[in-house]
Amino acid sequence: MTDYDHIPAMLSEAIRYLNLEPGKIIVDGTLGGAGHAKAICGKIQPDGILIGIDQDPDAVESAKQKLSAYAPGIRLFHDNFAHLHHILEVLGLDGVDGILLDLGLSLHHLRSSQRGFSFKGREVLDMRMNPRLNTTAKDLVNRMKEEALAGLFRDLGEERYARKIAKKIVERREKESIEYSDQLADIVTQAIPGSARFHQKIHPATRVFMALRIAVNRELEVLENFMKALPDYLNPGGRFCVLSYHSLEDRMVKHGLREFEKQCTCPPKFPKCICDKKPVMKSISRKAILPSMEEINQNPMARSAKMRVAEKI
């Protein structure tokens, strides 16, 4: 079993909420290990089309092999889902019947990519999902000012000890360049008070590594831009399903969907509506859908997943 063969989080729920049928055109904007993509293909064939996108070229190559049985109905792109409008133009499509985004890391990134996503071994501090990006985690750790680093860890990682960690990083890099994941993990661990480390259920470096990954790949910016154009990508009745693992991501999706559900925004004192605003989407579930305890036991990576689903009106 390879790292790309793990069961993706909330697979059965995502497939059910996408409302899949033969002949539909579905986008998997985060191919990863192609687990979702393979399940989708099984539901939309014959005549359906899966548009698979991933910014990691390794994921695209793996998907080509895993989805080879569905090759006539597969269109794969090494790109970012934020560029979906360009991809649809290339394919000559005005819209699709469903979009799935799984915003989490794959096991491949953690165990086999050797790009510094994991703090459990010695890997170069890279953290780029797309090797074409210019900035690496090593660049941020060694070049950002102490205050900026603390802000990054606080804002993107929700790290309580952001200032202490940033100070320790700056002290260390004055002596030597911070090149590897285990170096950084050790620095972070030393910066956090022992009593706090003892009570944490996660590795002390988890939030710092997450913050760096988000910053390197500009994940929140990408998601924000995508959400602004979401209705334009979907056909009427098309479904959007997103799995997030970070409170900032989930908040951004929730607020974006609420904007699309709004009706008239004119002040109450106006005698009649002049904004002519009508809802363009509706949420299928008012609250985020969470994984069951059974799934968490079978797939620990699903423990922090939150799924939101909406449909274009």
Steps between C-alpha positions, in 0.01 A plus 500: 500500500658827388451838664266596220272203577353622830125555529423873474302667777121472488507325163149352512349828625667704226383260230144505634476879530642561152180338369688311229335343196624354170588768247580778746809719479681516834812684613735355759710808568739325739581159354743390771501122501202488259282320755211740455560518126480123458176482696355785293591328173315189609182705540506723189590240239406442227521836321600699806815712515733545796719809495786431739729779619800502730791737544729210591631327184552177697127487574408550135734221386365267766141581398576415136585146608222457753229630268624333182189280482292817460743671260245605233309703759799650683657843454800559729681830558815594690365829627332671793121481542503880519555492122187297431363772272799456266463121505132520409587733213757249372235225514233718341266469798271767642450320830515171690258293708712468810823614664687323779787651699690309768730759658704259711847352452537155348702224664739532207588853606556392858688176442657489156532844342823594683393864492496571871129467571577251776698573816569131569816474291773704332358663188589824325267780612318546171122456549411602145217289364583638158878489434455796264433738791791726589486524880574207730449451873877529542485847344232614744667355809839651419398838356185626672535744787420374847176697529380380158577138588308531825204645312511218245500231770225678694271584209538193279593240760302633795813432703484618860877527538562675168724772645718260697541276195585790268758629748661157529513463119672836457753414773582168334531633146754758616727204570406274208254483212187299576492253211310192613164402644644324806708811580190717501296248697771490765512881524122524537493228764767678703311830480177362648486469882536144622167499681321601179679234296395236749129584468491535121334218306689593182870540427621844621605595146167415333357852490825662388540255213138554400543877500812480283329265253200730469725801446730333246209377288287812557215266585261752655549748216434226244184385681371856541539575129336172405201560726431839342441339160345171616145543355645582157652150479181307574201410286156554662454222756875440514645410837810633680655278769805609699695327774706731720729423793576848631264745670609786272420296188163390633412856602589630154281239331210559740505877455538467123196275473296733719571786261365292211185419701417863576194664357429875495765702685325837485449686831163418666381860459509475119142478363611251234804300402750676278790253532311220321715246686373143491650186654707297256579203725346313791674296767399135518591489868491809722780368719829338405478123456743318727654151474358225716703346781509179301667676209746680727600167650555355152657814354665728763573763231126571489478612863513874427304491173196719446288468189270764355269446202307752293299493178466761228144621460 
